[in-house]
Amino acid sequence: MTLKATVIADADFVISKLDRRLFGTFVEHMGRCVYGGIYEPGHPTADANGFRQDVMALTRELGPTIVRYPGGNFLSGYDWEDGVGPKENRPIKLDLAWHSTETNEFGTNEFMVWCKEAGVQPMFAVNLGTRGPDEARHFLEYCNHPGGTYYSDLRISHGFTEPHNIKFWCLGNEMDGPWQTCAKTAHEYGRIAQETGKVMKWVDPSIELTACGSSQRLMPTYGKWEYEVLDTCFDQVDYISLHHYMRNDGNDIKEFFAEIEALDYFITEVAAIADAVAASRRSTKRIMLSLDEWNVWYKAHTPDDLKKPGWPKAPPLLEEIYNFEDALVVGGALIVMINHADRLKAGCLAQLVNVIGPIMTETGGPAWRQTIFHPIADCTRLGHGEVLRLKVDTTTFETKSQGDIPHLLTAAVRDPQTGHVAIYALNRSTEDAMELDIDLRGMGAGLALVAATELHHADLKIVNTKDNEVIKPVPNGSATVKGSRLTAQLKPQSWNVFAIETQQ
């Protein structure tokens, strides 16, 4: 059986300009993300700063736009002062979040140098677990003030004359979670976020601040947490965060695909709660959303995956080995995120390397692309411009958790400056191919198909290894553009990307 799907994409019907910060990632002091991941002095590819150049090359290929640092659960017990200044003077401490020993060899300034080399924007976070507003304002002063004060001059004495000018800051991490060091109630967190945001914007009014939302949609305080937190710190913050990890515990691909719908609902619900807080104030201000942790994560989830005995240094933690179906779900999540571009302005795939990452390394050895690498790279490479509001006609399939959901998930991004159009399409049928027919209206004359690729394999469980990256995009020879119509055959369980040029 062949399924049929039709789509109308009109250049005049726009959801929003796409904020490129949607395509971010996350580097936490956890496991081998930093040590043995982005940073490994002595590695055959390491530069003078200790940055692995094989990981750097893959990071540039992946194309993240913004990177969140330094945590994560690690953040809630982190003293930022430990990670600056001469390395020989930095203290070695116990990290309670991941039951590890933190050497602090890598810290704020090393990360900023890495960001510049990687060509990414930093997203920093302040500790509101064991610390508070005073430490946060000092950290901001250290990073962003030009000079002439204690903390800015301290940065200068550490060899960084120019301020880092970090503009995007998170006020803590998952403060609703009982696993968090010094977790808080919504009232407690709302107040500390309010005061921290106030003094940070006094130091640097140009920054943007994110308040912690629920650490997951299934938290018992979900909804109530968002409302009370925002009702308290509404005037001080610009974003509220969402964290969403997709699971396949029942080994049921249909239910796994339904996890994408749960993300869709999550985004819609949090935006509505934020608007309810605004409405209670008769305010025109709109709190935007930051999905600053998201990914597939369910296999590396045992107690041993989370903590190793004996307080080791950079032990392997949460080293999820991604298979092909994981890549499909990541692609579907990206489509949902793109289609919420009016409210979702930032996103951070957790994490970049080794720890539930699209990049995997061997300490002292090679680095390679996991299966989920490719949908992300497709979006970062081609996703520029405005997200179009599509009219989609597709068949559906039944799921236990989300009812009937569509076989086709799709998004289109058009750059009005160049006329380039990127179309992303996920066929969620595991059995049937799909005939896709897209009417590209108002795109200009002379439409031309520049590239058409697919990610497909008959085995949903197949993985990439350091010796064989079997899952990678290949050309889709069925795709054609005639006049204003794109047609293509989508294989069952496939991720598809189409790049189109237009003449203005």
Beta strands, then each sheet from edge to edge (+ up, - down):
strand 1: 2-10
strand 2: 14-17
strand 3: 24-26
strand 4: 66-69
strand 5: 93-95
strand 6: 100-102
strand 7: 121-126
strand 8: 168-171
strand 9: 208-211
strand 10: 239-246
strand 11: 288-296
strand 12: 344-350
strand 13: 359-361
strand 14: 367-369
strand 15: 386-388
strand 16: 391-393
strand 17: 396-399
strand 18: 403-406
strand 19: 408-414
strand 20: 421-427
strand 21: 433-441
strand 22: 445-456
strand 23: 474-475
strand 24: 480-482
strand 25: 485-490
strand 26: 494-503
sheet 1: 16+ 1- 21- 25+ 24-
sheet 2: 2+ 15- 19+ 20- 26+ 22- 23+
sheet 3: 3+ 4+ 7+ 8+ 9+ 10+ 11+ 12+ 3+
sheet 4: 5+ 6-
sheet 5: 13+ 14-
sheet 6: 17+ 18-
end
